[in-house]
Amino acid sequence: MRPLIKVLILVTACGLIGGCSQQTQRPVPKFTGRLLLLSGSAANTTDLMELTPSADGISYNLSTIANGVIEATPRADQTELLYTTKSEIGIVNVQSGGTKPAIKAQG
């Protein structure tokens, strides 16, 4: 019986070592939505930009929505984003990504 116990201990130890030595593969994080962000220095005007995944799913597209943004704030229901520049107040529709000027400066 002693050789059988030694074999069982050896098989169990080899199984534990083999099972615990493999590193688990973490899934690659995948960003699938849209991200609106302000880019630039707080002292100067900033750009309102949009980050979206590319068609190949490997890289990202960064596009400028508006230049010279002084301030941006979302609507209470978060369907639109109101932004201001020196020459206009604009609205970005969050679902469609479309922009339209709400008020243009005269002059």
For each residue, the residues with C-beta under 8 A, 3 or more apart:
1: 4 5
2: 5 6
3: 6 7
4: 1 7 8
5: 1 2 8 9
6: 2 3 9 10
7: 3 4 10 11
8: 4 5 11 12
9: 5 6 12 13
10: 6 7 13 14
11: 7 8 14 15
12: 8 9 15 16
13: 9 10 16 17
14: 10 11 17 18
15: 11 12 18 19
16: 12 13 19 20
17: 13 14 20 21
18: 14 15 21 22
19: 15 16 22
20: 16 17
21: 17 18
22: 18 19
23:
24:
25:
26:
27:
28:
29:
30: 53 57
31: 35 53 60
32: 53
33: 52
34: 50 51 52 94 97
35: 31 50 51 52
36: 48 49 50 65 81 92 94
37: 48 49 50 51
38: 46 47 48 49 69 72
39: 46 47 49
40: 44 45 46 47
41: 44 46
42: 46
43:
44: 40 41
45: 40 67 68 69 70 85 86
46: 38 39 40 41 42 68 69 70
47: 38 39 40 64 65 66 67 68 69
48: 36 37 38 64 65 66 69 72 81 83 92
49: 36 37 38 39 62 63 64 65
50: 34 35 36 37 62 63 64 65 97
51: 34 35 37 60 61 62
52: 33 34 35 60 61 63
53: 30 31 32 57 59 60 61
54: 57 58 59 60 61
55:
56: 59
57: 30 53 54
58: 54
59: 53 54 56
60: 31 51 52 53 54
61: 51 52 53 54
62: 49 50 51
63: 49 50 52
64: 47 48 49 50 67
65: 36 47 48 49 50 92 97 99
66: 47 48 69 83 85 90 92 99
67: 45 47 64 85
68: 45 46 47 85 86 87
69: 38 45 46 47 48 66 72 83 84 85
70: 45 46 84 85 86
71: 83 84
72: 38 48 69 81 82 83 84
73: 81 82 83
74: 78 80 81 82 94
75: 78 79 80 81 82
76:
77:
78: 74 75 94
79: 75 93 94 95
80: 74 75 91 92 93 94
81: 36 48 72 73 74 75 91 92 94
82: 72 73 74 75 89 90 91 102
83: 48 66 69 71 72 73 89 90 91 92
84: 69 70 71 72 88 89 90
85: 45 66 67 68 69 70 88 89 90
86: 45 68 70 105
87: 68 104 105
88: 84 85 101 102 103 104 105
89: 82 83 84 85 101 102 103
90: 66 82 83 84 85 99 100 101 102
91: 80 81 82 83 99 100 101 102
92: 36 48 65 66 80 81 83 97 98 99
93: 79 80 96 97 98 99 100
94: 34 36 74 78 79 80 81 97
95: 79
96: 93
97: 34 50 65 92 93 94
98: 92 93
99: 65 66 90 91 92 93
100: 90 91 93
101: 88 89 90 91 104
102: 82 88 89 90 91
103: 88 89
104: 87 88 101
105: 86 87 88
106:
107:
